Amino acid sequence: MNINDIDKSKMYDVIVVGGGPAGLTSAIYLARAKYRVLVLEKENFGGQITITEEVVNYPGVLQTSGAELTETMRVQAENFGAEFMSAEVKSLNVEGDIKTVSTSRGDLYAYGIVFATGAHPRMIGFKGEAEFKGRGVAYCATCDGEFFTGKEVFVVGGGFAAAEESVFLTKFAKHVTVLVRKDDFSCAASVSDKTKNHEKITVITNVNVEEVSGDDNGVNYIRYKNSKTGEVTEYKSDENFGVFVFAGYEPETELLDGIAELDRGYVVTDRNQKTSVDGLYAAGDVCIKNLRQVVTAVADGAIAATELEKYVAKLHEKTGFSPAVKEAKEPEKTADAGNAPAAKDASGLFNDKMLAQLNAVFDRMESKVILKLYLDNSEKAEELENYMNAIGNLTDKIVVEKTGETTDYMPCVKVYRENGQYTGLAFHGVPGGHEFTSFILGLYNASGSGQSIDDSVKTRIENVKEPIDMKVLVSLSCTMCPDLVVAAQKMATLNDNITTEVFDVMNYEELKNKYNVQSVPCLVINDSEISFGKKNIEQLVDLLAEKTGSI
């Protein structure tokens, strides 16, 4: 491919596929070296580490959360001039000097690629695992632990995640039984000893889970076998219980199948993170390595980036073309440093960093939106009113109104356009925690054109002729829920036949029981079809097409 045969505005020095620690580090190094770099992420920037509540082993940082650590990395990269796009990569063409990255938002081009897609939780494959996924079998303690408050919980796995999450689950569970396949945990004793010595945890070693089963209420039976003695243990309960699987991760390398050398699904690289293809580097959990931690991911990303700097410089000279680099910006200063954000927050709910991010969204809103509050006499209603008023006081783009009317499942905030038309967006409860950002993005999408999506997906949504009602049941602590919420809300803003109501399910016991919710996010389509798990907008459209036939 010749440089003159492509749209140069879509040409980058390096495209980073994956927005976790490895990808973000590559972006920091490349952008700081004045190369045009784009980070593509199909889900949420930050990667798997965002679900880790406490990070205490990252050098130089005494204690933080995974989400906070990676958000700092993202801001660093952005400050140096890195660009970001939410899109799913469909395929790669890595032949020649100019690589093509085909995405859900069109084709993009680059001299080099950093492949840093990470990994997803591994399913073990025991009988009943797939059938009861979301109905008692879970993979995220932070997201789903609360559903098993006062109940028995089994944890399957013997690594760091199993040990750490077992302790976390004791906040909710009556008792936790950890089923370890080997003689002992494979993680450091400093972590596993907390699990072994916890009064609410029992650890059983040398066992393999053979089956789980249950009924409409969830899992109530588990069977596991001792690999040394052959003894089979069956546990059956009159009430449902949880089975949390932490059995490692599978690399997200399907895009490289047939392109680069793989070993059992992991990318084969040299010591400089180069794959078997010139210009294609890999970093992070997709690579063959002994230790998969944030610290090794960022090291991979830095090494890959510095090698690509030299590789790309040669192609600049060879092709005679250097992509225009986005200008770096000064790092945001705190208000104490004399750079207070434009909006003033008298409520004390939002820190300077949040205010700066909110101002950026408010500036892009094309018209006003009206937040109508449906309140009862509960403390949650008072909290919702205060929260919405605090947001409304930050900008004239948001008008808050108390209706005095009632609606199902209060307290509730519904979003209307400036002309009084209902957008189809509603939140029942208080949109805090991880749902704060998705709520603000919902307002942005309702105010005008909002976030851009692939034209073909947009057309499919706009052509919906039959009503589609979506209820998204979430937990405010769930890091996987916002992706589905944002996708469903975006659909509602594009078509008046679509409504999206979001529920903080912990406040609505009747809904939790009605739909037997034991995992979030839980999507209820037209009050009948139920689906669990995070989805981007393209996946959601495909699911709705399958379930309703309307798309």
PLY file of the C-alpha trace (Angstrom):
ply
format ascii 1.0
element vertex 551
property float x
property float y
property float z
element edge 550
property int vertex1
property int vertex2
end_header
0.00 0.00 0.00
1.29 3.45 -0.96
1.02 6.40 1.42
-0.73 8.41 -1.30
-3.47 5.78 -1.62
-4.95 6.36 1.84
-6.73 9.10 3.76
-3.78 10.68 5.58
-6.02 12.06 8.31
-6.51 8.45 9.38
-2.80 7.68 9.34
-0.94 7.23 12.63
2.62 6.42 13.53
1.42 3.69 15.89
-1.99 2.28 16.74
-2.26 0.65 20.16
-4.92 -2.06 20.28
-6.05 -2.28 23.89
-6.37 0.35 26.61
-5.00 -1.48 29.65
-1.76 -0.70 31.51
0.46 -2.09 28.72
-1.30 -0.15 25.98
-1.51 3.06 27.99
2.20 2.90 28.81
3.06 2.49 25.13
0.91 5.52 24.40
2.68 7.59 27.07
6.13 6.78 25.70
5.23 7.24 22.03
3.26 10.45 22.51
6.00 11.92 24.68
8.45 11.14 21.87
6.24 13.22 19.51
4.72 10.40 17.51
1.07 10.33 16.52
-0.43 7.47 18.52
-4.01 6.23 18.81
-5.30 3.91 21.52
-8.25 1.71 20.53
-10.38 0.07 23.22
-13.63 -1.86 22.67
-14.76 -1.86 26.30
-13.39 0.30 29.11
-10.00 1.98 29.21
-7.94 0.54 32.03
-8.28 -3.20 31.41
-8.78 -6.00 33.93
-6.93 -4.18 36.71
-9.88 -1.77 37.04
-11.82 -4.43 38.97
-9.06 -4.66 41.61
-10.16 -2.68 44.65
-6.73 -2.35 46.20
-3.29 -2.16 44.55
-0.44 -2.09 47.07
2.46 -3.64 45.13
2.97 -1.07 42.37
6.38 0.56 42.98
6.20 4.15 44.12
2.48 4.03 44.93
1.65 3.10 48.51
-1.98 2.26 47.87
-4.54 2.89 45.13
-7.28 1.15 43.21
-6.84 -0.36 39.77
-9.27 2.14 38.27
-7.46 5.13 39.77
-4.04 3.88 38.68
-5.02 3.34 35.06
-7.02 6.55 34.86
-3.85 8.39 35.86
-2.01 6.57 33.06
-4.71 7.54 30.57
-4.55 11.20 31.56
-0.75 11.13 31.30
-0.95 9.76 27.77
-3.62 12.29 26.81
-1.54 15.15 28.20
1.36 14.10 25.98
-0.93 14.15 22.93
-2.12 10.55 22.62
-5.51 10.09 20.98
-8.23 7.69 22.09
-11.11 5.96 20.35
-13.75 3.55 21.62
-14.05 0.98 18.86
-13.80 -2.74 18.28
-11.01 -3.96 16.01
-12.41 -6.34 13.41
-9.24 -7.36 11.57
-5.61 -6.49 10.94
-3.66 -6.33 7.70
0.00 -6.16 8.68
1.61 -6.67 5.28
3.96 -3.98 4.03
5.06 -0.72 5.59
1.55 0.60 6.21
-0.68 -1.55 8.39
-4.49 -1.44 8.17
-6.58 -1.70 11.33
-10.22 -2.32 10.42
-12.55 -1.24 13.22
-16.25 -0.85 13.94
-15.71 2.82 13.05
-13.88 2.29 9.78
-10.35 1.60 8.56
-7.33 3.22 10.18
-3.68 3.10 9.18
-0.32 3.04 10.94
3.34 2.24 10.47
3.34 0.12 13.60
0.98 -1.65 15.99
1.18 -2.45 19.69
-1.11 -5.39 20.38
-2.14 -5.19 24.04
-5.62 -6.66 24.21
-5.13 -8.43 27.55
-7.14 -11.44 28.60
-10.61 -12.44 29.79
-11.64 -14.72 32.69
-11.22 -18.39 31.89
-14.13 -20.78 32.12
-13.14 -24.15 33.58
-15.70 -26.21 31.72
-17.31 -28.23 34.51
-20.86 -29.43 33.94
-23.41 -26.67 34.55
-20.89 -23.80 34.41
-22.23 -22.24 31.22
-25.86 -23.01 32.05
-25.73 -21.25 35.43
-23.45 -18.36 34.44
-25.20 -15.33 35.90
-27.52 -17.58 37.88
-25.09 -18.53 40.63
-21.84 -19.00 38.71
-19.91 -15.73 38.71
-16.49 -14.36 37.78
-16.38 -10.95 39.52
-16.57 -10.68 43.31
-16.84 -6.89 43.22
-19.78 -7.03 40.82
-21.73 -9.96 42.20
-20.62 -10.64 45.77
-23.48 -8.66 47.31
-26.06 -10.98 45.75
-24.91 -13.74 48.07
-25.14 -11.84 51.34
-25.69 -14.29 54.20
-25.25 -17.31 51.91
-22.66 -19.98 51.32
-20.09 -19.23 48.63
-17.61 -21.54 46.90
-14.51 -20.12 45.22
-12.83 -22.20 42.52
-9.16 -21.44 41.92
-5.75 -21.34 43.57
-4.04 -18.21 42.30
-3.76 -14.62 43.45
-7.29 -13.68 42.38
-8.87 -16.66 44.16
-7.02 -15.90 47.39
-7.68 -12.17 47.33
-11.31 -12.36 46.23
-12.11 -15.05 48.80
-11.29 -12.59 51.56
-13.32 -9.88 49.82
-16.34 -12.21 49.60
-16.38 -12.68 53.37
-17.87 -9.17 53.55
-21.08 -10.70 52.23
-21.03 -14.49 52.51
-21.95 -16.52 55.54
-18.98 -18.74 54.77
-16.51 -19.18 51.91
-15.08 -22.52 50.79
-12.08 -22.31 48.49
-11.51 -25.28 46.17
-7.86 -25.44 45.08
-6.82 -27.82 42.33
-3.22 -28.28 43.55
-1.53 -28.89 46.90
-1.48 -25.19 47.74
-2.11 -21.72 46.39
0.24 -20.63 43.62
0.47 -17.00 44.80
2.69 -15.40 47.41
2.26 -16.54 51.00
1.61 -12.93 52.05
-1.64 -13.14 50.11
-2.65 -16.78 50.63
-1.98 -16.72 54.38
-4.76 -14.15 54.83
-7.11 -16.57 53.13
-5.97 -19.63 55.05
-6.17 -17.89 58.40
-9.53 -16.20 57.90
-12.20 -17.41 60.32
-14.91 -17.44 57.64
-12.88 -19.34 55.03
-12.24 -23.05 54.57
-9.57 -24.09 52.06
-9.76 -27.55 50.46
-6.84 -28.61 48.25
-6.35 -31.22 45.52
-9.94 -31.04 44.31
-11.59 -30.53 40.92
-15.14 -29.32 40.47
-17.15 -31.78 38.39
-20.64 -30.29 38.35
-22.97 -27.58 39.59
-26.72 -27.61 39.16
-29.84 -26.03 40.55
-33.24 -24.69 39.62
-34.88 -21.43 38.61
-33.62 -19.82 41.82
-29.98 -20.54 41.00
-27.25 -23.00 42.00
-28.03 -25.31 44.93
-25.72 -28.27 44.22
-21.98 -28.70 43.70
-19.87 -31.83 43.32
-16.08 -31.98 43.48
-13.53 -34.80 43.54
-10.22 -35.21 45.36
-7.55 -35.88 42.72
-5.37 -37.88 45.13
-7.85 -40.00 47.06
-10.66 -40.15 44.53
-13.15 -39.10 47.21
-16.24 -37.36 45.80
-17.96 -34.65 47.83
-21.49 -33.46 47.14
-23.01 -30.38 48.71
-26.69 -29.65 48.30
-28.60 -26.86 49.97
-32.24 -25.88 50.36
-31.29 -22.36 49.30
-29.18 -21.15 46.43
-25.48 -20.30 46.85
-22.68 -18.78 44.82
-19.83 -20.36 42.87
-17.12 -17.85 41.95
-14.58 -19.01 39.37
-11.08 -17.50 39.43
-9.11 -19.85 37.22
-6.87 -17.42 35.39
-7.40 -15.73 32.06
-7.39 -16.55 28.36
-5.49 -14.22 26.03
-7.50 -12.11 23.59
-5.47 -13.07 20.53
-8.08 -14.20 18.00
-7.17 -11.25 15.77
-3.61 -12.55 15.42
-4.57 -16.11 14.51
-2.84 -16.87 11.21
-0.98 -13.53 11.30
1.64 -13.84 14.02
3.23 -16.78 15.83
1.20 -17.95 18.83
1.89 -20.56 21.48
-1.24 -21.97 23.17
-2.98 -18.72 22.32
-0.28 -16.42 23.71
1.81 -14.18 21.43
5.41 -15.19 20.88
7.74 -12.18 21.10
11.44 -11.55 21.37
13.00 -9.70 24.32
12.04 -6.39 22.68
8.34 -7.41 22.44
8.51 -7.82 18.67
6.29 -10.52 17.19
7.08 -12.62 14.15
5.85 -9.70 11.99
7.85 -6.52 11.34
6.15 -3.51 12.88
3.86 -5.61 15.07
4.68 -5.65 18.78
2.79 -7.21 21.68
2.66 -6.23 25.34
0.99 -7.29 28.57
-1.06 -10.35 29.38
-1.30 -11.53 25.76
2.41 -12.42 25.83
4.16 -15.54 27.08
5.50 -14.63 30.52
5.91 -16.01 34.02
4.33 -13.09 35.85
1.17 -11.27 34.78
1.01 -8.13 36.89
0.58 -4.42 36.19
4.29 -3.84 36.73
5.26 -6.34 34.01
2.55 -5.03 31.66
3.84 -1.47 31.83
7.40 -2.71 31.31
6.29 -4.54 28.15
4.50 -1.43 26.93
7.54 0.78 27.47
9.88 -1.65 25.70
7.55 -2.06 22.72
7.14 1.70 22.39
10.84 2.50 22.45
11.52 -0.14 19.80
8.72 1.25 17.63
10.16 4.74 17.92
13.21 3.55 15.98
11.14 1.46 13.56
8.76 4.32 12.72
11.55 6.86 12.32
13.00 4.76 9.50
9.61 4.62 7.76
9.24 8.38 8.00
12.44 8.66 6.02
11.49 5.87 3.61
7.98 7.11 2.80
8.61 10.82 3.19
5.51 11.22 5.36
5.15 11.91 9.09
1.59 12.05 10.51
0.67 15.34 12.16
1.04 15.00 15.92
-1.66 16.25 18.28
-0.30 19.05 20.42
0.49 18.09 23.99
-1.26 19.99 26.76
-0.15 21.10 30.16
-1.08 18.66 32.94
-4.17 19.76 34.81
-3.32 21.73 37.95
-5.34 21.67 41.12
-7.38 24.63 42.30
-4.76 25.23 45.00
-2.26 25.93 42.24
-4.43 28.78 40.99
-6.22 26.97 38.19
-9.73 26.39 39.49
-12.22 24.70 37.18
-14.80 26.81 35.38
-17.73 25.30 37.27
-18.04 25.88 41.00
-19.32 23.11 43.23
-20.91 24.35 46.43
-22.11 20.85 47.34
-18.65 19.39 47.93
-19.64 16.26 45.99
-17.14 16.70 43.17
-13.39 17.14 43.39
-11.40 19.33 41.00
-10.55 16.43 38.71
-14.22 15.44 38.38
-15.21 19.06 37.76
-12.68 19.39 34.97
-14.04 16.24 33.31
-17.63 17.39 33.74
-16.85 20.78 32.23
-15.40 19.06 29.16
-18.67 17.16 28.68
-20.89 20.18 29.36
-18.98 22.21 26.77
-19.82 19.62 24.10
-23.52 19.36 24.94
-25.46 20.79 22.00
-28.68 21.70 23.82
-30.25 21.68 27.26
-31.66 18.60 28.92
-34.29 18.51 31.65
-33.97 16.13 34.59
-37.41 15.38 36.04
-37.34 13.95 39.54
-39.93 11.48 40.77
-39.50 11.34 44.51
-40.98 9.49 47.46
-40.33 10.12 51.14
-37.22 7.92 51.39
-33.68 8.94 52.26
-32.67 7.80 48.76
-35.06 10.34 47.29
-33.45 13.11 49.29
-30.03 11.89 48.19
-31.12 11.81 44.54
-32.56 15.33 44.73
-29.38 16.72 46.28
-27.22 14.89 43.75
-29.17 16.11 40.71
-29.30 19.69 42.03
-25.53 19.62 42.54
-25.04 18.56 38.90
-27.58 21.11 37.66
-25.83 23.91 39.53
-22.65 23.28 37.53
-24.06 24.24 34.12
-26.98 25.96 32.41
-27.19 22.97 30.05
-28.99 20.93 32.75
-32.34 21.93 34.24
-33.65 20.04 37.28
-37.39 19.85 37.97
-39.37 18.16 40.74
-42.53 16.78 39.17
-44.66 15.95 42.21
-45.85 13.00 40.13
-45.31 9.31 40.80
-43.86 6.55 38.68
-43.04 2.91 39.15
-39.93 2.30 41.25
-39.04 5.57 42.94
-36.91 7.55 43.46
-36.26 8.10 39.78
-34.80 10.69 37.43
-36.02 10.82 33.82
-34.25 12.73 31.07
-36.19 15.04 28.74
-35.09 17.19 25.84
-35.38 20.96 25.90
-38.66 20.78 23.97
-40.19 18.53 26.64
-39.84 15.28 24.68
-38.92 12.22 26.74
-35.59 10.73 25.64
-36.35 7.23 26.92
-33.61 7.48 29.56
-34.34 6.93 33.24
-32.32 6.02 36.33
-33.98 4.50 39.37
-31.94 5.15 42.49
-28.91 7.42 42.71
-26.45 7.22 39.77
-23.25 7.19 41.80
-20.26 4.86 41.88
-19.34 3.47 38.49
-22.67 4.65 37.05
-21.90 8.34 37.50
-19.90 8.50 34.27
-22.46 6.49 32.30
-25.22 8.81 33.56
-23.31 11.90 32.42
-22.62 10.30 29.04
-26.34 9.59 28.77
-27.04 13.31 29.21
-24.41 14.14 26.60
-25.93 11.70 24.11
-29.43 13.05 24.81
-28.34 16.66 24.21
-27.49 16.19 20.55
-25.40 13.97 18.30
-23.34 12.79 21.28
-20.83 9.97 20.99
-20.10 8.83 17.45
-20.77 5.23 16.48
-20.36 3.18 13.32
-22.74 4.38 10.60
-24.05 0.89 9.85
-24.87 0.30 13.52
-26.54 3.70 13.77
-28.69 2.94 10.74
-29.84 -0.35 12.23
-30.88 1.43 15.43
-32.67 4.26 13.62
-34.66 1.75 11.55
-36.28 0.07 14.57
-40.06 0.28 14.08
-41.34 -1.80 17.00
-41.09 -0.76 20.67
-38.09 -2.10 22.58
-38.03 -1.62 26.33
-34.72 -2.30 28.07
-34.24 -2.50 31.80
-30.59 -2.61 32.87
-30.12 -3.82 36.43
-26.76 -2.78 37.83
-24.72 -2.50 41.00
-22.89 0.76 41.62
-19.74 -1.20 42.48
-19.77 -3.10 39.17
-17.04 -2.11 36.72
-18.62 -4.14 33.90
-22.07 -2.51 34.03
-21.35 0.96 32.55
-20.47 -0.38 29.08
-23.92 -1.93 28.69
-25.64 1.10 30.24
-23.95 3.54 27.86
-24.75 1.35 24.84
-28.41 0.93 25.81
-28.82 4.64 26.57
-27.23 5.62 23.27
-29.76 3.45 21.46
-32.65 5.15 23.26
-31.41 8.61 22.27
-31.35 7.55 18.60
-34.85 6.10 18.34
-38.07 7.07 20.13
-39.24 3.45 19.96
-36.47 2.43 22.37
-36.44 3.09 26.12
-33.65 2.37 28.57
-34.31 2.38 32.30
-31.40 1.71 34.64
-31.94 0.36 38.15
-29.57 0.20 41.10
-30.87 -3.29 41.74
-29.84 -3.33 45.40
-32.59 -0.78 46.07
-35.32 -2.76 44.35
-35.69 -6.14 45.98
-38.87 -6.89 44.05
-37.04 -6.59 40.73
-34.11 -8.63 41.97
-36.53 -11.39 42.94
-38.75 -11.03 39.88
-35.87 -11.56 37.46
-33.83 -13.72 39.86
-30.80 -11.46 39.49
-27.60 -13.00 40.84
-25.17 -11.22 38.55
-24.85 -7.80 36.98
-25.26 -6.29 34.55
-28.63 -7.93 33.93
-30.49 -6.85 30.82
-34.26 -7.40 30.63
-35.69 -6.98 27.13
-39.42 -6.26 26.82
-39.94 -7.68 30.30
-39.29 -11.22 29.07
-35.85 -11.95 27.62
-32.97 -11.83 30.12
-29.27 -11.60 29.36
-26.24 -11.23 31.64
-22.82 -9.68 31.07
-21.25 -6.55 29.60
-21.85 -5.66 25.96
-20.78 -2.90 23.64
-23.32 -1.26 21.35
-22.68 -3.56 18.40
-23.08 -6.67 20.56
-26.25 -5.21 22.06
-27.74 -4.48 18.65
-27.01 -8.05 17.53
-28.60 -9.43 20.70
-31.73 -7.34 20.27
-31.98 -8.44 16.64
-31.87 -12.05 17.78
-34.33 -11.63 20.66
-36.87 -9.21 19.17
-36.48 -9.42 15.39
-36.93 -5.64 15.30
-33.43 -4.70 14.19
0 1
1 2
2 3
3 4
4 5
5 6
6 7
7 8
8 9
9 10
10 11
11 12
12 13
13 14
14 15
15 16
16 17
17 18
18 19
19 20
20 21
21 22
22 23
23 24
24 25
25 26
26 27
27 28
28 29
29 30
30 31
31 32
32 33
33 34
34 35
35 36
36 37
37 38
38 39
39 40
40 41
41 42
42 43
43 44
44 45
45 46
46 47
47 48
48 49
49 50
50 51
51 52
52 53
53 54
54 55
55 56
56 57
57 58
58 59
59 60
60 61
61 62
62 63
63 64
64 65
65 66
66 67
67 68
68 69
69 70
70 71
71 72
72 73
73 74
74 75
75 76
76 77
77 78
78 79
79 80
80 81
81 82
82 83
83 84
84 85
85 86
86 87
87 88
88 89
89 90
90 91
91 92
92 93
93 94
94 95
95 96
96 97
97 98
98 99
99 100
100 101
101 102
102 103
103 104
104 105
105 106
106 107
107 108
108 109
109 110
110 111
111 112
112 113
113 114
114 115
115 116
116 117
117 118
118 119
119 120
120 121
121 122
122 123
123 124
124 125
125 126
126 127
127 128
128 129
129 130
130 131
131 132
132 133
133 134
134 135
135 136
136 137
137 138
138 139
139 140
140 141
141 142
142 143
143 144
144 145
145 146
146 147
147 148
148 149
149 150
150 151
151 152
152 153
153 154
154 155
155 156
156 157
157 158
158 159
159 160
160 161
161 162
162 163
163 164
164 165
165 166
166 167
167 168
168 169
169 170
170 171
171 172
172 173
173 174
174 175
175 176
176 177
177 178
178 179
179 180
180 181
181 182
182 183
183 184
184 185
185 186
186 187
187 188
188 189
189 190
190 191
191 192
192 193
193 194
194 195
195 196
196 197
197 198
198 199
199 200
200 201
201 202
202 203
203 204
204 205
205 206
206 207
207 208
208 209
209 210
210 211
211 212
212 213
213 214
214 215
215 216
216 217
217 218
218 219
219 220
220 221
221 222
222 223
223 224
224 225
225 226
226 227
227 228
228 229
229 230
230 231
231 232
232 233
233 234
234 235
235 236
236 237
237 238
238 239
239 240
240 241
241 242
242 243
243 244
244 245
245 246
246 247
247 248
248 249
249 250
250 251
251 252
252 253
253 254
254 255
255 256
256 257
257 258
258 259
259 260
260 261
261 262
262 263
263 264
264 265
265 266
266 267
267 268
268 269
269 270
270 271
271 272
272 273
273 274
274 275
275 276
276 277
277 278
278 279
279 280
280 281
281 282
282 283
283 284
284 285
285 286
286 287
287 288
288 289
289 290
290 291
291 292
292 293
293 294
294 295
295 296
296 297
297 298
298 299
299 300
300 301
301 302
302 303
303 304
304 305
305 306
306 307
307 308
308 309
309 310
310 311
311 312
312 313
313 314
314 315
315 316
316 317
317 318
318 319
319 320
320 321
321 322
322 323
323 324
324 325
325 326
326 327
327 328
328 329
329 330
330 331
331 332
332 333
333 334
334 335
335 336
336 337
337 338
338 339
339 340
340 341
341 342
342 343
343 344
344 345
345 346
346 347
347 348
348 349
349 350
350 351
351 352
352 353
353 354
354 355
355 356
356 357
357 358
358 359
359 360
360 361
361 362
362 363
363 364
364 365
365 366
366 367
367 368
368 369
369 370
370 371
371 372
372 373
373 374
374 375
375 376
376 377
377 378
378 379
379 380
380 381
381 382
382 383
383 384
384 385
385 386
386 387
387 388
388 389
389 390
390 391
391 392
392 393
393 394
394 395
395 396
396 397
397 398
398 399
399 400
400 401
401 402
402 403
403 404
404 405
405 406
406 407
407 408
408 409
409 410
410 411
411 412
412 413
413 414
414 415
415 416
416 417
417 418
418 419
419 420
420 421
421 422
422 423
423 424
424 425
425 426
426 427
427 428
428 429
429 430
430 431
431 432
432 433
433 434
434 435
435 436
436 437
437 438
438 439
439 440
440 441
441 442
442 443
443 444
444 445
445 446
446 447
447 448
448 449
449 450
450 451
451 452
452 453
453 454
454 455
455 456
456 457
457 458
458 459
459 460
460 461
461 462
462 463
463 464
464 465
465 466
466 467
467 468
468 469
469 470
470 471
471 472
472 473
473 474
474 475
475 476
476 477
477 478
478 479
479 480
480 481
481 482
482 483
483 484
484 485
485 486
486 487
487 488
488 489
489 490
490 491
491 492
492 493
493 494
494 495
495 496
496 497
497 498
498 499
499 500
500 501
501 502
502 503
503 504
504 505
505 506
506 507
507 508
508 509
509 510
510 511
511 512
512 513
513 514
514 515
515 516
516 517
517 518
518 519
519 520
520 521
521 522
522 523
523 524
524 525
525 526
526 527
527 528
528 529
529 530
530 531
531 532
532 533
533 534
534 535
535 536
536 537
537 538
538 539
539 540
540 541
541 542
542 543
543 544
544 545
545 546
546 547
547 548
548 549
549 550
